[in-house]
């Protein structure tokens, strides 16, 4: 703990950014999305400033300066859980995902009433069996038939069949698995790619929160992929030094 505190004091910037993003996720969970959005933009801005002003401080803040592979894996696991918490409590806790359409769709407020925006320990280790089914409004299609002079003969009305979409809850374990895979592959998983794709057709009228959360999640995901890229580069460097000087 003493070494960890010394590490935070020497390299505070990257940990400050992580703290800001985690706090933003909690504000988002409790409905203070305007504050959360400002904090996310502030965190992303600090990332850009840090990488252009003190890039090595960011690297050492992530990895430390010991060059230990065990410390590397501890930091990787720590950041994996940290980003999972940011994603879950800031975006996925009240979200539902549907696979009943060609492109999966996420509604970030589908289970807002079911969760009451409270945190339960059981939400992490047990899959909540919340589900929801929505019915899209009936659509009317009008077909016009004309004669040779261009005069309308008859109007034919076709009433579309209502489409039922089943939305299932996204639990913390699923988010943790996808976060870890994103770190390892250095690219978004299918769930993350779906989460950062806004589909206005299935978002409904007035659900602008879906678009806002999609944009903010995209920025945080970019930051995570950048962190994973740094982790991968440092890991290759650590292995090279171990094999070169200790084998």
N, C-alpha and C positions, 0 to 999 in steps of 0.2 A: 504493500500500500504506500509505503514511503517513496519507493522508486516511481510508482505510478503518479503520485502527487508531484514529484519533481519533474516528471515528464510533462504533465499538464502545464506546469509553470514555465518550462522552457519552450514548449510548443503549443501555445494556447489557441491559435487561430482556427485550426481545423476543428478542434473540439468545441469552440464557440459556435462555429457554423452548424455542427451536428446538433448542438443544444437548441439553437434557434429553430431548426427544422423540426425537431421533436416537439418543442413547445407549440409550434404552429399546428402540428397534427392534433394536439390536445385541444387547442382552440377550435379547430375544425370539427372535432368530435362533439363538442358541446354547443355547436351552432354558431360560433363567432367566426364565420367564414371571412368576413371583411378583414379582421385582424390577422387571421391565418394567412390570407393572401398577401398582405403587406409583409409579413414575416418571411414567407417563402421567397418573395421577390428580393427582400433584403439579404436572405441567406445566399441566394444564387449570385447576387451582385458581389457579396463578400468573397465568394468562390473565385469569380473572375479577377477581382482585385488581388487576392492572395496568390493566384497562379501567375500573375504578371509582375507582382511586386516581390514576393518571397516564395518562389516555387519550391525550393529545398525545404523551407519550413513546413510546407504542406506534406512533403514526402516523409520527413522525419517525424512529423506529428502523427502520421499514419503507422509508420513502421518502428519508430524509435531509432536509436543509434548503436544498439548493441550488436546488430548483425546476427542475432540468434534466430534460428528457424522455428524454435518453440514459441518465441515471442511473436513471430510472424503469424503462426497459426492461431494463437490466442487473439491477436488483433483482428484477424480475418473473421473468426467466430463472433467476436464482440461487435464488429461493424455489420455483420450479417444480421444479428439480432436487432441492432439499432435501426437499420433500414427497414427491417420487417415491422418493427413497432411503428415507425413513421408511416409506412404504407397502410398498415392495418387500422390504426386508430385515427389516422387522418383521412383515409379514403375508402377502405374496404369493409369496415365494421358494419356500416349501414347499407352496403351495396349489395345488389343482386345481379347475377349473370344468367343470361338466357342463351341456349344453344339451338333454339327452335327456328332460327333464321340462317341464311347463308353465311352471314358474318356475325359471330357472337356479339351480343350487346350487353353493356353494363349500365345499370341504373344505380347511381350512387346514393340515392335516397329511398330505395325500394323498401328497406326494413327499418327506416328511421323510427317509426312508431313501435315496432316490435322490440327493439333494443332499448328504447327509452334513453338512448345516449348515455348509458351507464356501462361501466366496465365490470365484468365478472371473471373470476379466475377460471371458471369452467369454459369460458369462451375460447381459451387458448388450447386446452387439451381435449375438449369434447366438441364434436361438430354439432352446432345448434341446428335443429330440424325445422327451422323457419323456411317457409316457401310462400310463393305468391303467384297467382295467375291473373294476368290482365287480358282484356279483350279489346282489340283495336276497333274503332268505330266502323259502322257499316259504310261502305262506299257505293256510290251510285254512278254507273257509267251510262252515258247517253249516246246512242248510235243513230245518225241521221241517214236516211235513204233518199236519194234524189232521182228524179226522172230525167229525161234527155234535155228538158228545158231548164233544169236547175231548181225546180220546185220540190220542196220537201213533201214526201208522200206520207211517211210514218216515222214516229219516234219510238225507238225500242229501248226500254230501260232494263238494265241488268243490275241486280243487287248482289254485291260481293258477299262471300261467306265470311263471317267474323273469324279473325285469326287469334288463337289463344297462344299466349307466350308464357312459358313456365320459367320463373326466376328462382334460382337457388342461392342460398347464402354462401359467402366466401369466408371460411374460418381462418384462424391465425396460422395453423399448420400449413395450409395451402399457400398462404402468403410467404411463410418462411421458406418453404421448398422452392418457390419460384424466385425468391430473392437470392437464395444460395446458387441456383442454376444460372441466374443472371451474372453473379460474380464469377462463376467458373467458366461460363461461355463468353463473357464480356459482350453479350448482346441480349436484348429482352426475350423472355420466354413468350409463348403464345398468349398467356394470361396478361402479361404486362403489355404486349403489343395491342391486345384488345382494349386494355384500360386506357391507353393513350390515343385511341381512335374514336373520335366523336361522330356518332351517327344521329344526325338531326331528325331523321324520319321516325326513329323509334324513341326519341327523347321526350316527345309530347310537347304540348304548348305550355310555356312558362317555366320549363325546367332548365333554366339557364345555369343552374348549379352544376349540371352534368358537364357542360362545356367548360366552365371555370375549373372544375376539378381535373378534367382531362388535361387542360393546358398546364396546370401546376404540377400534376403528377409527371408529365412529360419532362419538365425541367429537373425535377428531383431524380428521375430515372437517368437522365443524361449525367448528372453528378455521380450517381452510383456506378454507371459504366466507366466513367473516368477514374473513380477510385479503384474499381476492379482492374482497370488497365495498369494503374500504378502498382497495385499488389502483384500482378503477374510479372511486370518488369523487374521489380525488386526480388521476387522469388527466383527468377532465372539468374539474377546477379548473385544471390546468396548461394545457390547451388554451384555456380561456377567457382566462386571463391572457396567453398568447402572442398570441392574436388581438386582444385588447383593446389591449395596450400596444406590440406590435411590428409590427402590420399597418398 
